[in-house]
Amino acid sequence: MTYKITTLALACRVIILVLQSFTNHLLPDHKSDVFRSPIAQQTQTQHVGVLETNEFITHNATENSWLDRTVQFCLGGLRHWDGEYFLHIAEYSYSYENTLAFYPLFPLVVRAGANALFALNMGVSLRSWCLVVAVLVNVFCFCKAANALYALTQRIFKDPNKSWNAALLFCFNPASIFFTAAYSEALFCWLSLHLMLECVSEFRFARTTITLALSIVSRSNGLLNAGYPIYFMLRHTILKSYQRCFAAVKITLCLIGALTPLTFFYFYAFKQYCVPHHTVAHSEAVLNYAREKNYILAGHRMPQNSPWCDNTFPFPYSYIQSHYWNVGFLRYYELKQLPNFMLALPVLAFLLYHCFTYFRHFMRILLPHYP
């Protein structure tokens, strides 16, 4: 079944790639004031008979190589919105403070692959390689996620038809484009499903800890994945009479190990933006774009910048989400979001119903006299 699921996942990725390329050229981009990763290039522009060279361009520039233009033509629609941030981090690292909202695993993987290919000197810019590698990584992760979902569903329900339908719906869903664009969704989804599969199969300490750690540094909500090993360890302790002290030590070590990479990332962020005498060398493109957008640069700490540095626990994520995008607890729940809530209502009702059904079934097992 792995071959069949992989074929299905690859087929739907090909469809998505074709559709995004077609619509990206058919429909004009919305001209919003959003982040665009800066581009430094040499160009020539005619202004009233005067030839100007080495003009700095930040938006909508095209690379000189025909291979770069081919990459942009085929995959350009996959680098919009958050994809710009991930690809910027892969190319320039965390040069601006607002990029700290995007966790490092996906851009690190893309950076490693892009640097390896760029070293081959094939006439393709690092910027284009970052986009190509990001798409290839996401296609690979999507195929692994589809297989993990099938295996997880088969493990729980032991029904090949139900497992196949789950994989089919996963591959052809309305949000499928986000699993191919330069986002971390595909990687995070694969790690999350693999973690669930590890928990329902056998709690292997090393594999569970590593998978949880990687999911935590791939997306901010990866912290919620800690609930899976905690739940299943508690469940095994209650239903199978495991030694409670041993189980508590095991899950504590698992959580400590899983949080270690995130801790290193926070130390890195603190060093880049909070240490007064720490300096970082930036390219001219990054510096010019920072001046244009009034962004805070790494290695340029000013007393009025980055107030999160002075917190007892200097974690930048909440501050950056609130300061740059007005995102915070319950801020999304506004009257203008009512159409989005209505769209989500059928799925939410379905999930809540089955959560309630499962909880009632579990309580009946735990307490035989539960109604």
C-alpha positions as CSV (number, residue, x, y, z in Angstrom):
1,M,0.0,0.0,0.0
2,T,3.0,2.4,0.5
3,Y,3.6,2.5,-3.3
4,K,-0.1,3.2,-3.9
5,I,-0.3,6.0,-1.4
6,T,3.0,7.5,-2.6
7,T,1.7,7.4,-6.2
8,L,-1.5,9.1,-5.1
9,A,0.4,11.8,-3.1
10,L,2.8,12.5,-6.0
11,A,-0.1,12.7,-8.5
12,C,-1.9,15.3,-6.5
13,R,1.3,17.3,-6.1
14,V,1.8,17.4,-9.8
15,I,-1.8,18.7,-10.2
16,I,-1.1,21.3,-7.6
17,L,2.1,22.4,-9.3
18,V,0.4,22.8,-12.6
19,L,-2.6,24.7,-11.2
20,Q,-0.4,27.1,-9.2
21,S,1.7,27.9,-12.2
22,F,-1.4,28.4,-14.4
23,T,-3.2,30.6,-11.9
24,N,-0.1,32.5,-10.9
25,H,0.2,33.8,-14.5
26,L,-3.5,34.1,-15.1
27,L,-4.4,36.1,-12.1
28,P,-2.6,39.3,-11.1
29,D,-1.0,39.5,-7.6
30,H,-2.7,41.5,-4.9
31,K,-0.7,44.6,-4.4
32,S,-0.5,44.6,-0.6
33,D,2.2,46.0,1.5
34,V,3.6,42.6,2.6
35,F,7.1,41.4,3.2
36,R,9.2,40.6,0.2
37,S,12.6,39.1,0.6
38,P,15.1,41.7,-0.8
39,I,17.0,41.0,-4.0
40,A,20.4,42.6,-4.8
41,Q,21.1,42.6,-8.5
42,Q,22.7,44.6,-11.2
43,T,20.3,46.0,-13.7
44,Q,20.1,48.8,-16.2
45,T,17.3,51.3,-16.3
46,Q,16.8,54.2,-18.7
47,H,15.7,57.4,-17.0
48,V,15.3,60.4,-19.4
49,G,18.3,59.4,-21.5
50,V,20.6,58.7,-18.6
51,L,21.7,55.1,-18.1
52,E,21.8,54.1,-14.4
53,T,23.5,50.9,-13.3
54,N,23.6,48.8,-10.1
55,E,20.2,49.9,-9.1
56,F,18.9,48.2,-6.0
57,I,15.6,46.4,-6.5
58,T,13.5,44.9,-3.6
59,H,10.3,43.8,-5.4
60,N,9.4,41.8,-8.4
61,A,12.9,41.6,-9.8
62,T,13.9,38.8,-12.2
63,E,17.2,37.1,-12.1
64,N,19.5,37.3,-15.1
65,S,20.0,33.6,-15.7
66,W,17.5,31.9,-18.0
67,L,17.4,29.0,-15.5
68,D,16.4,31.5,-12.7
69,R,13.7,32.8,-14.9
70,T,12.5,29.3,-15.6
71,V,12.3,28.6,-11.9
72,Q,10.4,31.8,-11.3
73,F,8.0,31.0,-14.2
74,C,7.3,27.5,-13.0
75,L,7.4,27.9,-9.2
76,G,7.0,31.6,-8.5
77,G,3.5,31.2,-7.1
78,L,4.8,29.1,-4.3
79,R,6.9,31.8,-2.6
80,H,4.2,34.2,-1.6
81,W,3.1,35.3,1.9
82,D,4.8,33.3,4.6
83,G,6.8,31.6,2.0
84,E,8.7,34.9,1.6
85,Y,9.8,34.7,5.2
86,F,10.9,31.1,5.2
87,L,12.9,31.6,2.0
88,H,14.4,34.8,3.3
89,I,15.6,32.9,6.5
90,A,17.0,30.2,4.3
91,E,18.9,32.7,2.2
92,Y,19.8,35.4,4.7
93,S,19.2,33.8,8.1
94,Y,17.2,35.7,10.8
95,S,18.3,39.2,9.7
96,Y,15.1,41.0,10.7
97,E,13.3,40.8,14.1
98,N,10.0,39.8,12.6
99,T,11.4,36.7,11.0
100,L,11.8,35.2,14.5
101,A,8.1,34.3,14.4
102,F,9.1,31.5,11.9
103,Y,10.7,28.5,13.5
104,P,14.0,27.3,12.1
105,L,13.8,23.6,11.1
106,F,12.3,24.1,7.6
107,P,14.5,27.0,6.6
108,L,17.6,25.1,7.9
109,V,16.8,22.1,5.8
110,V,16.2,24.3,2.7
111,R,19.4,26.3,3.4
112,A,21.5,23.1,3.6
113,G,20.1,21.7,0.4
114,A,20.3,25.0,-1.5
115,N,23.9,25.6,-0.5
116,A,24.9,22.1,-1.6
117,L,23.3,22.6,-5.0
118,F,24.6,26.2,-5.4
119,A,28.1,24.9,-4.8
120,L,27.8,22.9,-8.0
121,N,27.9,26.2,-9.9
122,M,25.1,25.3,-12.4
123,G,24.2,28.9,-13.2
124,V,21.3,29.1,-10.8
125,S,21.2,31.7,-8.1
126,L,21.0,30.7,-4.4
127,R,17.6,32.4,-4.3
128,S,16.2,30.1,-7.0
129,W,17.8,27.0,-5.4
130,C,16.1,27.9,-2.1
131,L,12.7,27.9,-3.8
132,V,13.4,24.6,-5.7
133,V,14.6,22.8,-2.6
134,A,11.7,24.1,-0.5
135,V,9.2,22.6,-3.0
136,L,11.1,19.3,-3.3
137,V,11.3,19.0,0.5
138,N,7.6,19.7,0.8
139,V,6.7,17.1,-1.9
140,F,8.8,14.5,-0.1
141,C,7.3,15.4,3.3
142,F,3.8,15.4,1.9
143,C,4.3,11.8,0.6
144,K,5.7,10.7,3.9
145,A,2.8,12.4,5.7
146,A,0.2,10.6,3.5
147,N,1.8,7.3,4.2
148,A,2.0,8.1,7.9
149,L,-1.7,9.0,7.9
150,Y,-2.6,5.7,6.2
151,A,-0.5,3.7,8.6
152,L,-2.0,5.6,11.6
153,T,-5.6,5.1,10.5
154,Q,-4.9,1.4,9.7
155,R,-3.4,0.9,13.1
156,I,-6.4,2.4,14.9
157,F,-9.3,1.2,12.8
158,K,-7.8,-1.8,11.0
159,D,-9.9,-1.0,8.0
160,P,-8.1,-0.6,4.6
161,N,-11.0,1.2,3.0
162,K,-11.2,3.8,5.8
163,S,-7.4,4.2,5.7
164,W,-7.5,4.7,2.0
165,N,-10.3,7.3,2.2
166,A,-8.4,9.2,4.9
167,A,-5.3,9.4,2.7
168,L,-7.5,10.4,-0.3
169,L,-9.1,13.2,1.5
170,F,-5.8,14.3,2.9
171,C,-4.3,14.5,-0.6
172,F,-7.2,16.3,-2.2
173,N,-8.2,18.9,0.3
174,P,-8.9,22.7,-0.1
175,A,-5.7,23.6,1.8
176,S,-3.5,21.3,-0.2
177,I,-1.6,24.2,-1.8
178,F,0.0,25.1,1.6
179,F,1.6,21.6,1.7
180,T,3.5,22.4,-1.5
181,A,4.3,26.1,-1.1
182,A,7.4,27.3,0.7
183,Y,5.7,26.8,4.1
184,S,6.5,24.4,6.9
185,E,3.1,22.8,6.9
186,A,4.1,19.6,5.1
187,L,7.2,19.0,7.3
188,F,5.2,19.7,10.5
189,C,2.3,17.5,9.4
190,W,4.6,14.6,8.7
191,L,6.4,14.9,12.0
192,S,3.0,15.2,13.9
193,L,1.5,12.1,12.2
194,H,4.7,10.2,12.7
195,L,4.7,11.2,16.4
196,M,1.1,9.9,16.7
197,L,2.0,6.7,15.0
198,E,4.9,6.2,17.4
199,C,2.6,6.8,20.4
200,V,-0.1,4.4,19.3
201,S,2.4,1.7,18.2
202,E,5.1,1.6,20.9
203,F,6.5,4.3,23.1
204,R,10.1,4.1,21.9
205,F,11.8,6.8,24.0
206,A,14.5,8.0,21.6
207,R,12.4,8.1,18.5
208,T,9.4,9.7,20.3
209,T,11.7,12.4,21.8
210,I,13.5,13.2,18.6
211,T,10.2,13.4,16.6
212,L,8.6,15.6,19.2
213,A,11.7,17.9,19.3
214,L,11.8,18.3,15.6
215,S,8.0,19.1,15.5
216,I,8.5,21.8,18.2
217,V,11.2,23.6,16.2
218,S,9.3,23.4,12.9
219,R,6.2,25.4,14.0
220,S,5.2,27.3,17.1
221,N,2.2,25.1,17.8
222,G,4.5,22.0,17.8
223,L,4.4,22.4,21.6
224,L,0.9,21.1,21.5
225,N,2.3,17.8,20.2
226,A,3.7,17.1,23.7
227,G,0.1,16.2,24.6
228,Y,0.3,12.9,22.6
229,P,3.2,11.2,24.5
230,I,1.8,12.6,27.8
231,Y,-1.7,11.3,27.1
232,F,-0.6,7.8,25.9
233,M,1.8,7.4,28.8
234,L,-0.9,8.3,31.3
235,R,-3.3,6.0,29.4
236,H,-0.9,3.1,29.6
237,T,-0.2,3.8,33.3
238,I,-3.9,3.7,34.1
239,L,-5.1,0.9,31.9
240,K,-2.0,-1.4,32.0
241,S,-0.8,-0.6,35.6
242,Y,2.6,0.7,34.6
243,Q,4.9,1.8,37.4
244,R,3.9,5.4,37.9
245,C,7.3,6.7,39.1
246,F,9.0,5.1,36.1
247,A,6.4,6.5,33.7
248,A,6.7,10.0,35.3
249,V,10.5,10.0,34.9
250,K,10.3,8.7,31.3
251,I,7.9,11.4,30.2
252,T,9.8,14.1,32.0
253,L,13.0,13.2,30.3
254,C,11.2,13.0,27.0
255,L,9.8,16.6,27.4
256,I,13.2,18.0,28.5
257,G,14.9,16.4,25.6
258,A,12.3,17.6,23.2
259,L,12.5,21.2,24.4
260,T,16.3,21.4,24.2
261,P,16.4,22.4,20.4
262,L,13.9,25.2,21.0
263,T,15.9,26.4,24.0
264,F,19.0,26.7,21.7
265,F,16.9,28.7,19.2
266,Y,15.8,31.1,21.9
267,F,19.4,31.5,23.0
268,Y,20.3,32.3,19.4
269,A,17.6,34.8,19.1
270,F,18.6,36.5,22.3
271,K,22.2,36.7,21.2
272,Q,21.3,38.2,17.8
273,Y,18.9,40.9,19.0
274,C,19.5,41.4,22.7
275,V,23.3,41.4,23.3
276,P,24.4,45.1,23.0
277,H,27.9,44.6,21.6
278,H,27.0,41.7,19.3
279,T,27.4,42.6,15.6
280,V,26.1,40.9,12.5
281,A,27.3,41.5,9.0
282,H,24.4,42.0,6.5
283,S,24.4,42.2,2.8
284,E,23.7,45.6,1.2
285,A,20.3,44.3,0.0
286,V,19.2,43.4,3.5
287,L,20.4,46.7,4.9
288,N,18.6,48.8,2.3
289,Y,15.4,46.9,2.7
290,A,15.6,47.4,6.5
291,R,15.9,51.1,5.9
292,E,13.0,51.1,3.5
293,K,10.7,49.2,5.9
294,N,12.1,50.4,9.2
295,Y,12.9,46.9,10.3
296,I,15.0,46.0,13.3
297,L,18.2,44.3,12.2
298,A,20.1,41.5,14.0
299,G,23.2,42.8,15.7
300,H,21.9,46.4,15.9
301,R,20.5,46.6,19.4
302,M,19.2,50.0,20.4
303,P,17.7,50.8,23.8
304,Q,14.2,51.4,22.5
305,N,14.2,48.2,20.3
306,S,13.1,44.7,21.2
307,P,11.5,45.2,24.6
308,W,11.0,41.4,24.9
309,C,14.8,41.2,25.6
310,D,14.1,42.7,29.0
311,N,11.5,40.1,30.1
312,T,12.3,37.5,32.7
313,F,11.9,34.9,30.1
314,P,13.0,36.6,26.8
315,F,10.9,34.6,24.4
316,P,10.3,36.7,21.2
317,Y,7.3,34.8,19.6
318,S,4.4,36.4,21.5
319,Y,5.8,39.9,21.3
320,I,6.5,39.7,17.5
321,Q,3.1,38.2,16.8
322,S,1.4,41.1,18.7
323,H,3.7,43.9,17.6
324,Y,3.9,43.2,13.9
325,W,0.6,41.5,13.1
326,N,-1.7,42.2,16.1
327,V,-2.1,38.5,16.8
328,G,-2.8,37.5,20.4
329,F,-5.1,35.5,22.6
330,L,-8.8,35.8,21.4
331,R,-7.9,38.7,19.1
332,Y,-9.1,36.8,16.1
333,Y,-12.6,36.5,17.5
334,E,-14.2,39.5,16.0
335,L,-17.5,40.1,14.3
336,K,-15.8,40.5,10.9
337,Q,-14.5,36.9,11.1
338,L,-18.0,35.5,11.3
339,P,-17.9,34.2,7.7
340,N,-14.8,32.2,8.5
341,F,-16.4,30.8,11.6
342,M,-19.4,29.7,9.5
343,L,-17.1,28.0,7.0
344,A,-15.4,26.1,9.8
345,L,-18.6,25.2,11.7
346,P,-19.3,21.8,9.9
347,V,-15.8,20.5,10.6
348,L,-15.8,21.8,14.1
349,A,-19.1,20.2,14.9
350,F,-17.9,16.9,13.4
351,L,-14.7,17.0,15.5
352,L,-16.5,18.0,18.8
353,Y,-19.1,15.3,18.3
354,H,-16.4,12.6,17.9
355,C,-14.3,14.0,20.7
356,F,-17.3,13.7,23.0
357,T,-18.1,10.2,21.8
358,Y,-14.5,9.1,22.4
359,F,-14.4,10.7,25.9
360,R,-17.7,8.9,26.8
361,H,-16.4,5.6,25.6
362,F,-13.1,6.0,27.5
363,M,-14.9,6.9,30.7
364,R,-17.0,3.8,30.4
365,I,-13.9,1.7,30.2
366,L,-12.3,3.5,33.1
367,L,-15.5,3.7,35.2
368,P,-17.9,0.8,34.4
369,H,-20.9,2.6,36.0
370,Y,-20.4,5.8,34.0
371,P,-23.7,6.7,32.2
